[in-house]
Amino acid sequence: MNLRSLSLLAFFAAASTALADHIRDLQTQAIESKQARWGHWGTAPDNYLEWSTHSNRLIPVYTYGTSKAGEGVSLKSYQGGKSPYATEAGLKKLYGQVPEGTLNPAAPYFDQTNIFDLQKAALAAGKKHIILVVFDGTDWITTYQASIYKNQKLAFDSGRGTGLHLQDYQAKGTSEFGWMVTSPWCDEAELDVNTQKIVKLDETLRGGYAYKVAGSEPWSVPQDIPYLIAKSKLPGLKQAYTDSASSATSMTAGIKTYNAAINVGVHGEQAPTIAHLAQQQGYRVGVVTSVPISHATPAAAYSHNVHRDDYQDLSRDLLGLPSISHPQSPLPGVDVLIGSGHGVERAKDEGQGSNFIPGNAYLTAEDLQKIDARHGGKYVVAQRTSGVIGSEDLKEKNREAISAHKRLLGFYGTQYGHLPFRTADGEYDPTIGRKKTAEAYSEADLKENPKLAEMATVALDFLNQDSKPFWLMVEPGDVDWANHDNNIDNSIGAVLSGDAAVKAITDWVEKNSSWEETVLIVTADHGHYLMLDHPELLVAPPAQSAAR
């Protein structure tokens, strides 16, 4: 073999290494063989696909602008002896009872409802900017796997961690780290969306957190692994894990409720959210999400409904239109709403009740016309348009809305209902997950949709016009979709996409505000149940790592 042939072989070998994608390979192999040495979802190490939904794991909370902010506007106000889990009275206020194994006088954790308390305290303290980032479905393990990928080594095995912006950024010494319980009041309820009534509350599976079997830290290895997915056989310890609606309601309205509720309590009462309270005090309010605009988490920022699936009515609340929950006196509506759901059409949808209108599942054509400024409505509308670069059009519509003293709606997405999924390597080419069919995006999908970080920046610029105070929720919702699909490639990519949005927010604060007048909370609504048996195997082999 001559030198030229050897050079060509070396070239193709190098090209092959550069094209290698370690996480994609791990994911594909795990799905095809239904097991993986590095980890699994659920309680069975030999079954990669055993579990595909939520868990009762403790959830990390990162805050910025809080450590020096005083009583109430600090995680210290809700930890240890100040935790609602430290006293019977605190637990009864949360759950209406003292759940088995849940009383912990030395609780290092707090509750999701304390996220509402912290925001309310920030509002009372006159903080000018209050921002809540909710990584849907992101527990400590999910963040850990993304950090391993980013670091290409096991840099930590407990605590705050390092490698991601949200872990490393200290906000000029004002950042704190803690963790919280996410369990709901109870699991399910029989509901009637047409009358907005709770027909029957099913309290056979109640909430709680038995720390002695589950662990006191998010990285703890539970003594009873089935406990965290409500499958414990220990007496009295079959306790409910939350869905996104109940958990978001806890963080935005400060109440425990049944799964599927959007700011509705267990007695059917409509609870005001932190956005409502802020709006009443003259704050602008906004919601940004990578998934449909009226999915559980963004809806819980502002809407009321007995069930999370009543999407069109949830959108009406967000946009200040008459809804099934507010037929005579509509809510004022948010100032800016940017998210997905564009292009998702349905002829019928039983979950939305008898007033469902065929067409877009989340925003009817009639409602869109009503709110459009071109037809006398309050919102300048930016929506996905063929051949138009989404990020540029959104910025242009933002300038138009500010100039015209109007509100802003951004409506984007793919046929799947969300923004394109970023994979671990930064591409947008998902491999197979539990569903066995990988999503595929066209060039138009990538061009005509802005990224979450771009959406967040536009929302911040809009809300900050005239230097008015504001409250904003940003949801990287695609992590949850990836974890439901048992897909680490999508999961890591989604965490990194969300982390980019967090960086965009902190960059904005440094440029336009300060950590004296801003409070940023970065957390998640619930966990899943990924178990990393050999996390070191997530690190790429040396040749692939060098190629990165």
Protein Blocks (a to p, Z undefined) as FASTA:
>chain_A
ZZklmmmmmmmmmmmmmmpcfklmmmmmmmmnopafkbcedjblklmklpccdcfbdcdd
ddehklmnoghiafklmgcjlpmklpmklmmmmnopacehkacfklcbdcfklmmmmmmm
mmmnopabdcddddehiafklmmmmmmmmnopafbfedjbphiaklmpgggoiaccdddd
fbdfblbdcddfklopafbacfkbccdddfklnopafkbccfblmlmnopafbehiaccd
ddfklmmmmmmnopacdehiahiafkopacddfklmmmmnopacddddfbdfkbmklmmm
mpccfbfklmmlmmmmmnopacfklmmlccebifbdcdehihpacfbdfknojmbcghjf
kbcfklmmmmpmknopabdcddddehiafklmmmmmmmmmmmnopacdddeddfkopacd
ddfkopacdcddfkopacdddfklmmmpccfklmmmmmmmmmmgghiacddddddfklmm
mmmnopaklmmmmmmmmmmmmmmmmmmmmmmmcfklpccddddfbdcdddcfblmlmpcc
fklmmmZZ
